[in-house]
């Protein structure tokens, strides 16, 4: 007998319950540390609503955190509403003050609790798995296996799949199956051709609208090539090829560029598989682009991007040849090879 089908509604409820659990644990930890460190004045009266506002949550996780801190002996009940900060054994009077980040011993900039959605939580791992797989062939994505692997509901999974379709990594067949790959030399060459035609023009239009602080941050990182590891390099690569073009008003052009990800995928997969030192020429190419942008030399920045793409095309062709002769790495069960 086959197992009963999972109920999407119950899966979503379980996801929400999981997020609430994480929230109350974080709130409990932050308040506990602040009480122990004496960053919260003894006697302060804590109410669910104001504390929830500080942490950017609903009252439910705050209520649970209060209950646990009371059981631990760090909060006490009294005749009024709420709880009073009073570690066990201390005799204090209720102190009613405005509740804000400072009174709760929190940093104003970091008080709000951010917990990524289920789709955000799994996106990076999912994207990397598919990027690595398509170098080695054509795959079908088994939704049931993927939901089980990531412990998410169908809605969260399909949100990720839709984002990957937008990036050209995944396609949906006429038979409603999600498929990925194969990444071929021809597909990569076509993507490079499109990028060479569109990316410099997109940068020229987008560059004047880029945030100066964003650019200075990139410049600072690229000034010390020895400090740039593989993951930092891939982050810079994404900033230059995506974020730096994102202010172009032609959304159709940007959509086409987002679809041309094969060159980036080959480079990312190669870097992650071989863990080699970062290529000095690549750092220098990115540094030139960013220097021109920081100094307002937008035409030169566009020319530098075109030169980088020409050089990257030759490097990536060699990387793809190396990857093509490697044995297929272990892949998750949700990626099923298509014969």
C-alpha positions as CSV (number, residue, x, y, z in Angstrom):
1,X,0.0,0.0,0.0
2,X,1.4,3.4,-1.0
3,X,1.7,6.0,1.8
4,X,-1.0,8.6,2.1
5,X,-0.5,11.8,0.1
6,X,0.7,14.7,2.2
7,X,-1.8,17.4,2.8
8,X,-0.4,20.8,1.5
9,X,-2.4,22.7,4.1
10,X,-0.9,20.7,7.0
11,X,2.5,21.1,5.5
12,X,2.1,24.9,5.5
13,X,0.9,24.9,9.1
14,X,3.9,22.8,10.1
15,X,6.2,25.3,8.3
16,X,4.6,28.2,10.2
17,X,4.9,26.3,13.4
18,X,8.6,25.7,12.7
19,X,9.2,29.4,12.1
20,X,7.3,30.4,15.3
21,X,9.5,27.9,17.2
22,X,12.6,29.5,15.8
23,X,11.3,32.9,16.7
24,X,10.5,32.2,20.3
25,X,13.9,30.5,20.8
26,X,15.7,33.6,19.4
27,X,13.6,36.0,21.6
28,X,14.2,33.8,24.6
29,X,17.9,33.7,24.0
30,X,18.2,37.5,23.4
31,X,16.2,38.4,26.5
32,X,17.9,35.9,28.7
33,X,21.3,37.2,27.7
34,X,20.3,40.8,28.3
35,X,18.9,39.9,31.7
36,X,22.0,37.9,32.7
37,X,24.3,40.7,31.5
38,X,22.2,43.3,33.4
39,X,21.4,45.2,30.3
40,X,17.7,45.1,31.3
41,X,17.0,47.0,34.5
42,X,15.5,44.7,37.3
43,X,11.8,45.2,37.8
44,X,11.1,46.3,34.2
45,X,7.6,45.2,33.3
46,X,7.4,43.3,30.0
47,X,4.2,43.2,27.9
48,X,3.7,41.0,24.9
49,X,2.7,43.7,22.4
50,X,5.5,46.2,22.9
51,X,8.2,43.4,23.0
52,X,6.7,41.9,19.8
53,X,7.0,45.3,18.2
54,X,10.7,45.6,19.1
55,X,11.5,42.2,17.6
56,X,9.2,42.6,14.6
57,X,7.1,39.5,15.4
58,X,3.6,38.5,16.4
59,X,2.8,38.1,20.1
60,X,2.7,34.3,19.9
61,X,6.5,33.6,20.1
62,X,6.9,36.4,22.6
63,X,4.3,34.8,24.9
64,X,6.2,31.4,24.6
65,X,9.5,33.1,25.4
66,X,8.1,34.8,28.5
67,X,6.7,31.5,29.7
68,X,10.1,29.8,29.4
69,X,12.0,32.6,31.0
70,X,9.5,32.5,33.9
71,X,10.1,28.8,34.3
72,X,13.8,29.5,34.3
73,X,13.4,32.0,37.1
74,X,14.4,35.1,35.2
75,X,10.9,36.6,35.0
76,X,8.3,36.8,37.7
77,X,4.5,37.3,37.7
78,X,3.0,40.0,39.8
79,X,-0.4,41.6,40.5
80,X,-0.4,43.6,37.2
81,X,-0.3,42.6,33.5
82,X,2.7,41.0,32.0
83,X,5.9,39.8,33.6
84,X,8.5,41.5,35.7
85,X,12.3,41.1,35.1
86,X,13.4,39.7,38.5
87,X,16.0,36.9,38.6
88,X,15.1,34.3,41.2
89,X,15.8,35.6,44.8
90,X,15.8,39.3,43.9
91,X,13.1,41.5,45.5
92,X,12.2,44.3,43.2
93,X,9.3,46.6,42.6
94,X,7.5,46.7,39.2
95,X,9.0,49.4,37.0
96,X,6.8,50.6,34.1
97,X,9.0,52.2,31.4
98,X,8.6,52.6,27.6
99,X,9.6,49.4,25.9
100,X,12.1,49.9,23.1
101,X,15.4,48.4,21.9
102,X,17.5,50.2,24.5
103,X,15.3,49.2,27.5
104,X,15.5,45.5,26.3
105,X,19.2,45.7,26.0
106,X,19.2,45.3,22.2
107,X,21.1,47.0,19.4
108,X,18.6,49.2,17.5
109,X,19.9,48.1,14.1
110,X,19.7,44.3,14.9
111,X,16.7,44.0,17.1
112,X,14.2,42.9,14.4
113,X,14.3,39.1,14.0
114,X,14.6,38.0,10.4
115,X,13.9,34.4,9.5
116,X,14.1,33.6,5.8
117,X,11.1,32.0,4.1
118,X,11.2,28.3,3.3
119,X,12.0,29.1,-0.3
120,X,14.8,31.5,0.6
121,X,16.2,28.9,3.0
122,X,16.6,26.2,0.3
123,X,17.3,28.3,-2.7
124,X,21.1,28.4,-2.6
125,X,21.6,24.7,-2.0
126,X,19.0,23.8,-4.7
127,X,20.6,26.2,-7.2
128,X,24.1,24.8,-6.6
129,X,23.0,21.2,-6.9
130,X,21.3,21.9,-10.3
131,X,24.3,24.0,-11.5
132,X,26.6,21.1,-10.7
133,X,24.3,18.5,-12.3
134,X,23.7,20.1,-15.7
135,X,27.4,20.0,-16.5
136,X,27.0,16.2,-16.6
137,X,23.8,15.8,-18.4
138,X,20.0,16.2,-18.6
139,X,17.9,15.7,-15.4
140,X,14.3,15.6,-14.3
141,X,13.5,17.1,-10.9
142,X,11.4,14.8,-8.8
143,X,9.2,17.1,-6.7
144,X,8.2,14.6,-4.1
145,X,11.9,13.7,-3.5
146,X,12.9,17.4,-3.4
147,X,10.1,18.2,-0.9
148,X,11.3,15.3,1.3
149,X,15.0,16.3,1.0
150,X,14.4,19.9,2.0
151,X,11.4,19.3,4.3
152,X,9.3,21.9,2.6
153,X,5.8,22.1,1.1
154,X,5.0,22.1,-2.6
155,X,4.4,25.9,-2.6
156,X,7.9,26.7,-1.3
157,X,9.5,24.3,-3.8
158,X,7.7,25.7,-6.8
159,X,8.6,29.2,-5.8
160,X,12.2,28.2,-6.0
161,X,11.7,26.3,-9.3
162,X,10.0,29.4,-10.8
163,X,13.0,31.5,-9.8
164,X,15.3,29.0,-11.5
165,X,13.2,29.1,-14.6
166,X,13.6,32.9,-14.7
167,X,17.4,32.3,-14.5
168,X,17.4,29.8,-17.3
169,X,18.5,26.9,-15.1
170,X,15.3,25.0,-15.2
171,X,12.5,24.5,-17.7
172,X,9.0,23.1,-17.4
173,X,8.1,20.6,-20.1
174,X,4.8,20.3,-21.9
175,X,4.1,17.3,-19.6
176,X,4.4,19.4,-16.5
177,X,7.8,17.9,-15.6
178,X,10.6,20.2,-14.3
179,X,13.9,19.6,-16.2
180,X,17.4,20.9,-16.1
181,X,20.3,20.7,-18.5
182,X,22.3,19.7,-20.3
183,X,24.9,22.4,-20.3
184,X,26.6,22.2,-23.7
185,X,29.5,24.1,-25.3
186,X,27.0,25.5,-27.9
187,X,24.6,26.7,-25.2
188,X,27.4,28.4,-23.4
189,X,28.7,30.1,-26.6
190,X,25.2,31.4,-27.3
191,X,24.9,32.9,-23.8
192,X,28.3,34.6,-24.1
193,X,27.2,36.0,-27.5
194,X,24.1,37.5,-25.9
195,X,26.0,38.9,-22.9
196,X,28.6,40.5,-25.2
197,X,25.8,42.2,-27.1
198,X,23.7,43.4,-24.2
199,X,25.7,43.5,-21.0
200,X,28.0,46.5,-21.8
201,X,25.0,48.5,-23.1
202,X,23.1,47.6,-19.9
203,X,26.0,48.7,-17.7
204,X,26.3,52.0,-19.5
205,X,22.7,52.9,-18.8
206,X,22.6,51.4,-15.3
207,X,25.9,52.8,-14.0
208,X,24.9,56.4,-13.2
209,X,22.2,55.0,-10.9
210,X,24.4,52.7,-8.8
211,X,24.8,53.4,-5.1
212,X,28.2,55.0,-4.3
213,X,28.6,53.0,-1.1
214,X,27.9,49.8,-2.9
215,X,30.6,50.5,-5.4
216,X,33.1,51.6,-2.8
217,X,32.5,48.4,-1.0
218,X,33.4,46.4,-4.1
219,X,36.4,48.6,-4.7
220,X,37.7,48.0,-1.2
221,X,37.4,44.2,-1.5
222,X,39.2,44.1,-4.9
223,X,42.1,46.2,-3.6
224,X,43.4,43.2,-1.7
225,X,43.3,40.2,-4.0
226,X,44.9,37.9,-1.5
227,X,41.9,38.3,0.8
228,X,39.4,37.2,-2.0
229,X,38.5,33.5,-1.6
230,X,36.3,31.5,-3.9
231,X,33.0,32.4,-2.3
232,X,33.9,36.1,-2.1
233,X,34.9,36.0,-5.8
234,X,31.5,34.4,-6.8
235,X,29.7,37.1,-4.8
236,X,31.6,39.8,-6.6
237,X,30.9,38.1,-9.9
238,X,27.2,38.2,-9.1
239,X,27.3,41.8,-8.2
240,X,29.0,42.8,-11.4
241,X,27.0,40.7,-13.8
242,X,23.6,41.1,-12.1
243,X,23.4,44.0,-9.6
244,X,25.5,46.5,-11.6
245,X,23.1,46.0,-14.6
246,X,19.9,46.0,-12.6
247,X,19.0,49.7,-13.0
248,X,18.5,49.6,-16.7
249,X,14.9,50.6,-17.5
250,X,14.5,47.9,-20.2
251,X,13.2,45.0,-18.1
252,X,12.9,42.8,-21.2
253,X,16.7,43.2,-21.8
254,X,17.4,42.4,-18.1
255,X,15.2,39.3,-18.4
256,X,17.2,38.1,-21.4
257,X,20.5,38.6,-19.5
258,X,19.1,36.7,-16.5
259,X,18.4,33.8,-18.8
260,X,22.0,33.7,-20.0
261,X,23.6,32.0,-17.0
262,X,25.5,29.2,-18.6
263,X,28.9,31.0,-18.5
264,X,28.5,31.9,-14.8
265,X,27.4,28.3,-14.0
266,X,30.5,26.7,-15.6
267,X,32.8,29.1,-13.8
268,X,31.0,28.7,-10.4
269,X,31.0,24.9,-10.7
270,X,34.7,24.8,-11.7
271,X,35.7,27.0,-8.8
272,X,33.7,25.0,-6.2
273,X,35.0,21.6,-7.5
274,X,38.7,22.4,-7.7
275,X,39.2,25.0,-4.9
276,X,42.1,26.6,-6.8
277,X,43.5,30.1,-5.9
278,X,41.5,32.9,-7.4
279,X,42.8,33.8,-10.9
280,X,44.8,37.1,-10.7
281,X,43.7,38.2,-14.2
282,X,40.0,37.8,-13.3
283,X,40.4,39.9,-10.2
284,X,42.2,42.6,-12.2
285,X,39.4,42.6,-14.8
286,X,36.8,43.1,-12.1
287,X,38.9,45.8,-10.4
288,X,39.2,47.8,-13.6
289,X,35.4,47.7,-14.2
290,X,34.8,48.8,-10.6
291,X,37.5,51.6,-10.7
292,X,35.9,53.1,-13.8
293,X,32.4,52.9,-12.2
294,X,33.6,54.6,-9.0
295,X,35.3,57.4,-10.9
296,X,32.2,58.0,-13.1
297,X,33.9,56.7,-16.3
298,X,30.9,54.8,-17.5
299,X,31.9,54.3,-21.1
300,X,35.3,52.9,-20.0
301,X,33.5,50.6,-17.5
302,X,31.3,49.2,-20.3
303,X,34.4,48.7,-22.5
304,X,36.2,46.9,-19.6
305,X,33.1,44.6,-19.1
306,X,33.2,43.7,-22.8
307,X,36.9,42.9,-22.6
308,X,36.3,40.8,-19.5
309,X,33.6,38.8,-21.3
310,X,35.9,38.2,-24.2
311,X,38.7,36.9,-21.9
312,X,36.1,34.9,-19.8
313,X,34.8,33.2,-22.9
314,X,38.3,31.6,-23.5
315,X,38.8,30.6,-19.8
316,X,35.3,29.1,-19.6
317,X,35.7,27.0,-22.7
318,X,38.8,25.4,-21.1
319,X,37.0,24.9,-17.8
320,X,34.0,23.2,-19.6
321,X,36.5,20.8,-21.3
322,X,38.0,19.8,-17.9
323,X,34.5,19.3,-16.3
324,X,33.4,17.2,-19.3
325,X,35.9,14.4,-18.6
326,X,35.3,14.2,-14.8
327,X,33.2,11.5,-13.3
328,X,29.7,12.6,-12.3
329,X,29.7,13.6,-8.6
330,X,27.1,12.3,-6.1
331,X,23.9,14.0,-6.8
332,X,20.7,14.3,-4.6
333,X,17.9,11.8,-5.2
334,X,15.6,14.5,-6.5
335,X,17.7,14.8,-9.6
336,X,16.9,11.9,-11.9
337,X,19.0,11.4,-15.0
338,X,17.1,11.5,-18.3
339,X,18.5,8.8,-20.7
